């Protein structure tokens, strides 16, 4: 590899069982490539021991700020990797998978050393400084029902509340002035605290403790209009698509635009593959 500049992708599978191969290959891989091969290395037990030279090379790669900047990795990319590493790349805990794990031929991927998780979490924090800078005013309403602990972005192990928290923090790092809200069980809008020192874990933990009701986008727009809360963007974040009174929402949007200021509205259902019927007014 050193002598002929071989890429690890071009090597036969049986050579990937040797730690020496990975030691030399990792230094030639961009950080995005290193992340994509974590499962392959973990499966062979190269990321389990703190003294592993392969683990050392991986940590060296993900700690390199210049490599991170060059990779153009978004915080969401890294959060998805963290969720997979924390779950040891296990499949969803379905009946079919539980039956598979009981097979004598099933081999569980060894848990990576905790230093890998720590390194990835620091990498996530660093990546937030690379998000595009778009100063604007944003009103965000988070669906704080217990279902926000469901999986999202196609990953059963990634809680929707973590993805929501990361999205909020990324907007903040991009220069957005955020008003964070939720709809309580009493159907009243409530403003939630948001700090510049928040992390995905601290913000997510607070959101999980909030007792929320079914989100109503039209009620959010009415609250913002009656309070003359000027915003360039209004975002509703939920895990799964709930029934939305579209006509009421469209009416409230037009009222807000005519009495407060122009605004865009985004409805995010992080655990849903699609929305039907759509929320947008195509006319």
C-alpha positions as MATLAB code, in Angstrom:
seq = 'XXXXXXXXXXXXXXXXXXXXXXXXXXXXXXXXXXXXXXXXXXXXXXXXXXXXXXXXXXXXXXXXXXXXXXXXXXXXXXXXXXXXXXXXXXXXXXXXXXXXXXXXXXXXXXXXXXXXXXXXXXXXXXXXXXXXXXXXXXXXXXXXXXXXXXXXXXXXXXXXXXXXXXXXXXXXXXXXXXXXXXXXXXXXXXXXXXXXXXXXXXXXXXXXXXXXXXXXXXXXXXXXXXXXXXXXXXXXXXXXXXXXXXXXXXXXXXXXXXXXXXXXXXXXXXXXXXXXXXXXXXX';
ca = [
       0.000    0.000    0.000;
       2.779    2.437    0.900;
       4.863    1.534   -2.123;
       2.190    1.309   -4.812;
      -0.549    3.634   -3.437;
      -3.199    0.939   -3.329;
      -6.624    2.023   -2.128;
      -8.234   -0.267    0.456;
     -11.262   -0.608   -1.836;
      -9.143   -2.452   -4.394;
      -7.839   -5.074   -1.963;
      -9.225   -8.619   -1.820;
     -11.478   -9.283    1.167;
      -9.154  -11.765    2.851;
      -6.432   -9.109    3.186;
      -8.803   -6.940    5.241;
      -8.441   -9.471    8.075;
      -4.920   -8.199    8.772;
      -4.430   -5.225   11.092;
      -1.250   -4.184    9.278;
      -3.250   -3.608    6.105;
      -5.574   -1.180    7.903;
      -2.702    0.585    9.665;
      -1.270    1.553    6.289;
      -4.593    2.040    4.502;
      -6.200    4.456    6.981;
      -3.536    7.115    6.493;
      -4.394    7.140    2.777;
      -8.148    7.421    3.298;
     -10.055   10.711    3.576;
     -11.905   11.000    6.881;
     -15.224   10.266    5.164;
     -13.745    6.993    3.932;
     -12.488    6.142    7.422;
     -16.006    6.573    8.820;
     -17.521    4.395    6.102;
     -15.137    1.552    7.001;
     -15.632    1.632   10.781;
     -18.040   -1.318   10.721;
     -15.603   -3.395    8.653;
     -12.783   -2.703   11.115;
     -14.972   -3.254   14.190;
     -16.251   -6.564   12.812;
     -12.671   -7.837   12.799;
     -12.051   -6.636   16.356;
      -9.570   -3.901   15.380;
     -11.404   -1.134   17.310;
     -11.980   -2.922   20.616;
      -8.675   -2.547   22.458;
      -7.269    0.818   23.482;
      -3.781   -0.343   22.458;
      -4.854   -1.322   18.936;
      -2.689    0.445   16.311;
      -5.700    0.470   13.969;
      -7.815    2.300   16.559;
      -4.949    4.744   17.045;
      -4.892    5.501   13.319;
      -8.661    5.993   13.274;
      -8.543    8.410   16.218;
      -5.720   10.312   14.571;
      -7.840   10.698   11.432;
     -11.056   11.882   13.103;
      -9.155   14.321   15.340;
      -7.543   16.114   12.381;
      -9.288   19.508   11.985;
      -7.927   20.070    8.481;
      -9.160   16.657    7.352;
     -12.601   17.409    8.806;
     -12.803   20.742    6.988;
     -11.720   19.136    3.705;
     -14.253   16.314    4.072;
     -17.242   18.712    4.039;
     -18.972   16.320    6.430;
     -22.157   17.766    7.867;
     -23.009   17.353   11.575;
     -25.912   15.095   10.587;
     -23.483   12.709    8.861;
     -21.402   12.371   12.015;
     -24.432   12.005   14.328;
     -25.646    9.114   12.151;
     -22.247    7.422   12.473;
     -22.274    7.885   16.262;
     -25.698    6.228   16.502;
     -24.487    3.211   14.516;
     -21.285    2.853   16.546;
     -23.179    3.115   19.851;
     -25.522    0.308   18.739;
     -22.610   -1.766   17.358;
     -24.341   -1.704   13.964;
     -27.067   -4.010   15.260;
     -30.238   -4.444   13.198;
     -33.573   -3.169   14.556;
     -34.784   -5.236   17.531;
     -37.519   -6.953   15.522;
     -38.796  -10.498   15.992;
     -36.951  -11.637   12.869;
     -33.648  -10.193   14.055;
     -34.034  -11.641   17.547;
     -34.474  -15.060   15.968;
     -31.363  -14.476   13.864;
     -29.262  -13.587   16.920;
     -30.155  -16.951   18.478;
     -28.633  -18.818   15.563;
     -25.354  -20.646   16.400;
     -23.761  -18.980   13.342;
     -24.573  -15.440   14.492;
     -21.532  -13.357   15.427;
     -22.065  -10.061   17.238;
     -19.754   -7.199   16.295;
     -17.417   -6.464   19.243;
     -18.116   -3.144   20.976;
     -15.626   -0.438   19.950;
     -13.491    1.161   22.651;
     -15.149    4.162   24.334;
     -12.416    6.461   23.005;
     -13.927    6.074   19.535;
     -17.319    7.385   20.720;
     -15.594   10.243   22.546;
     -13.577   11.110   19.450;
     -16.661   11.101   17.233;
     -18.590   13.297   19.678;
     -15.763   15.846   19.664;
     -15.709   15.635   15.897;
     -19.450   16.389   15.869;
     -18.923   19.522   17.972;
     -16.112   20.661   15.682;
     -18.232   20.094   12.565;
     -20.817   22.591   13.819;
     -18.338   25.402   13.164;
     -18.397   24.485    9.458;
     -22.149   24.882    8.889;
     -23.106   27.642    6.403;
     -23.588   31.060    7.992;
     -27.140   32.278    7.352;
     -28.199   34.931    9.899;
     -31.992   34.874   10.203;
     -34.861   34.683   12.676;
     -36.398   31.249   13.205;
     -39.366   30.054   15.252;
     -39.181   26.325   15.966;
     -41.924   24.186   17.466;
     -40.848   20.732   18.688;
     -43.261   17.852   19.156;
     -42.376   16.785   22.711;
     -44.553   13.716   23.012;
     -42.798   10.498   24.174;
     -42.584    9.305   20.557;
     -39.613   11.631   19.931;
     -37.408    8.806   21.217;
     -38.226    6.761   18.094;
     -35.608    6.177   15.428;
     -35.237    8.553   12.495;
     -33.283    9.252    9.308;
     -33.550    5.556    8.479;
     -31.699    4.515   11.655;
     -33.573    2.747   14.451;
     -30.763    3.607   16.886;
     -30.852    7.381   16.273;
     -33.485    9.058   18.442;
     -35.553   11.696   16.656;
     -35.005   14.037   19.615;
     -31.236   13.933   19.003;
     -31.706   14.768   15.339;
     -34.016   17.636   16.307;
     -31.506   18.931   18.854;
     -28.669   18.803   16.330;
     -30.754   20.655   13.728;
     -31.517   23.392   16.252;
     -27.876   23.730   17.327;
     -26.687   23.776   13.699;
     -29.073   26.638   12.942;
     -27.744   28.490   15.984;
     -24.135   27.976   14.855;
     -25.138   29.318   11.458;
     -26.195   32.588   13.050;
     -29.941   32.033   13.441;
     -31.832   33.808   16.224;
     -34.076   30.995   17.458;
     -37.304   31.048   19.432;
     -37.850   27.477   20.639;
     -41.407   26.419   21.492;
     -43.666   23.416   21.998;
     -47.390   22.837   22.270;
     -48.253   21.674   25.773;
     -50.793   19.052   26.762;
     -53.106   21.964   27.625;
     -53.010   23.144   23.965;
     -51.100   26.293   24.921;
     -47.866   27.371   23.259;
     -44.852   27.311   25.572;
     -41.444   28.852   24.992;
     -38.494   26.600   25.892;
     -35.006   27.640   27.074;
     -32.121   27.442   24.616;
     -28.511   28.154   25.577;
     -25.373   28.756   23.545;
     -23.643   26.158   25.728;
     -26.165   23.424   24.875;
     -25.013   20.153   23.354;
     -27.058   17.512   21.544;
     -27.208   15.540   24.810;
     -28.217   18.404   27.137;
     -30.829   19.864   24.794;
     -32.200   16.431   23.919;
     -32.470   15.511   27.601;
     -34.485   18.665   28.339;
     -36.825   18.094   25.408;
     -37.494   14.506   26.504;
     -38.680   15.770   29.894;
     -41.203   18.220   28.418;
     -44.819   17.022   28.426;
     -46.130   17.945   24.981;
     -49.355   17.549   23.051;
     -50.127   16.876   19.383;
     -48.517   19.618   17.320;
     -50.787   22.108   15.534;
     -48.917   24.174   12.889;
     -51.857   26.544   12.413;
     -51.964   27.284   16.146;
     -48.216   27.989   16.067;
     -48.646   30.521   13.245;
     -51.562   32.157   15.083;
     -49.456   32.424   18.258;
     -46.587   33.975   16.309;
     -48.926   36.397   14.514;
     -50.770   37.527   17.638;
     -47.458   38.008   19.448;
     -45.984   39.854   16.436;
     -43.021   37.502   16.461;
     -41.109   38.346   13.287;
     -39.467   35.329   11.653;
     -37.912   34.479    8.331;
     -38.580   30.801    8.907;
     -41.037   28.766   10.979;
     -40.213   25.066   11.500;
     -42.393   22.325   12.964;
     -40.374   19.279   14.061;
     -42.110   15.988   14.785;
     -41.131   12.334   14.603;
     -44.096   11.053   12.561;
     -46.585   12.783   10.323;
     -49.683   13.764   12.300;
     -52.999   14.947   10.871;
     -52.709   18.624    9.934;
     -55.594   21.008    9.158;
     -54.026   22.267    5.948;
     -56.693   24.834    5.106;
     -56.356   26.390    8.572;
     -52.554   26.442    8.253;
     -52.630   28.062    4.824;
     -55.057   30.705    6.085;
     -52.860   31.493    9.105;
     -49.758   31.689    6.892;
     -51.402   34.243    4.614;
     -52.580   36.273    7.617;
     -49.058   36.242    9.082;
     -47.510   37.312    5.779;
     -49.959   40.155    5.333;
     -49.824   41.473    8.905;
     -46.325   40.624   10.216;
     -43.723   39.802    7.538;
     -42.889   37.351    4.719;
     -42.146   33.877    6.081;
     -41.396   30.318    4.961;
     -42.906   27.339    6.776;
     -41.206   23.929    7.034;
     -42.898   20.804    8.396;
     -40.371   18.086    9.332;
     -41.413   14.511   10.138;
     -38.039   12.921   10.847;
     -39.228    9.321   11.218;
     -41.483    9.333    8.143;
     -40.412    8.340    4.642;
     -43.084   10.518    3.059;
     -45.991   12.820    3.882;
     -49.476   12.142    2.552;
     -51.364   14.248    2.057;
     -48.690   16.875    1.641;
     -48.690   19.973    3.843;
     -47.689   22.385    1.079;
     -50.243   24.486   -0.769;
     -49.280   23.883   -4.392;
     -51.435   26.742   -5.572;
];
